[in-house]
Amino acid sequence: MKPPKLVNIAVMAGLLLMACGVAGGTEADLQAALETQSAQIAQLSTAAAGGQGQNPPPSQTPAVPTPSSGEPVSFQILNDLESPICHLFMWPSGQTGDLGPNRIEYGPLLPGSMVVVTLDPGEYNVYFFDCDGTRDEDLLFQWRSIPIDAGTKVLAAAWMPFSERIVYRLQNYNSVSICQASIRQSGIESPGVPGNRLAENREISPGGVYFFSDQAGLHDFYIADCDGNVLDNVVNILINDENQSFTSPWTGSNGEPVSENAAPTFTASQDTNCRRGPSASGFGISETVFAGQSVPIIGVGQPPAQDWWVVVQDGVECWVWMDTGTASGDTTGVPGVTPPTPPPSPTAGQGQGNDVGEEDLPTCPQQIPIVEVDPSNGAHPTTFTFNISGFEPNRTLGFDIYFLGNDELVYSTELNTNGNGNATLTLNTEATDARGQYRVIVMDILQINNEFCILSADAVFILE
């Protein structure tokens, strides 16, 4: 849109001056007021020319007034766009200022996924950028003056001003991935199958979840696997505030969803490690169940592992600790599972035998290395030096670093000890590194039952 001509702005300013009683002043007063009003109207004209979906480009400084008073509000934002979102900025509407922090800490936010955002109550402008950067051409979507208050629970990126929009999830209980999920309002007559609501190159793996947004009402679902085989073709499924969770396959000739009582699920209340066995120290991590995600429960640990669920995440069976989430559905019929034998501990003096007639398995080394971190506490930028001593010479060691805030593996490599049984590693911090406490795990590469011998897990350090 072309900007308004200066003569039009001057005429408008003159009319405003007369309306405000300025016309009777001196020529200097008139000229000063005219310049002031012209600048104000030019600013208003530029803002009006933007309109919804045509706001000033991201390179311009957005508004940042003081938010409304009240307790901070935590809510979720659904990516119901066609592209991943790597940059999400939300800033209070009204005055010029900074964009603020990127609200996606661990990206990208894939289509069909959600992120938790915490803000003070107030009205906010919103920019969604793709993963190419934060230039004007990278802008996916934008909104103005979105109200955030105590009643805000879930917002859909493509429909943020429409709070009545229902966000719901579809969970895959099939043994194959879902590659097509066609959903439309019931009663709409159109030839063929409606368009696929899954974003390009996205699928719902067994046990996986995909979130959608729609108007409340009756909807038809057409679900197919990646080979085009129909998994479900059901009609008149009610979506409203009380019906926001659906599963495939459906049961019943009338298209009723699977009863929650018939499909026990585990919903993580935090990012949860799903391990190869029921022990945080004895078994490695197979998968991660992210906060708010639900996965099918297929077993419960038998004593002494009765406080662990066996679940399926991305087609992999693994163990989650019950206290990291909640179980729903009928768990009374969940079968008990004998926990696997953990790998030998570093203090195990004897190997465990295989079946009768086979040789004993190798044993973990008895020498326990000493791991020192220098400095033990540092602020970015810092160079941490890790000194390993007192181990067997010319031996390959596994070296892992875990962030204790979420038990996430953040660094992994192999080290070779020298002829004296020592090894040294230096690492420089990066601006994106999480602040908090880290733990160093040193392992012997000798594998026992496909596990590693953990030799040292005592060394910790802090990045401030």
Secondary structure, DSSP 8 states (H G I E B T S, - for coil): -----HHHHHHHHHHHHHHTT-TTS-HHHHHHHHHHHHHHHHHHHHHHHH-TT----TTS--B-----SS--EEEEEE--SSS-B-EEEEEESSSB------S-SS--B-TT-EEEEEE-SEEEEEEEE-TT-SSGGGEEEEEEEEEE-TT--EEEGGGTT-TT-EEEEEEE-SSS-EEEEEEEETT---SS-----S-TT--B-TT-EEEEEE-SEEEEEEEEETTS-EEEEEEEEEEBTTB-EEEES--STT-----GGGS-EEEESS-EEEESSS-TTTS-EEEEE-TT-EEEEEEEE-TT-TTEEEEEETTEEEEEEGGGEEEES--TT--EE--------TT--S--B-STTS-B-----S---EEEEESSEE-SS-EEEEEEESS-TT-EEEEEEEETTTTEEEEEEEEE--TTS-EEEEEE--TTS--EEEEEEEEEEEEETTEEEEEE---EEEE-
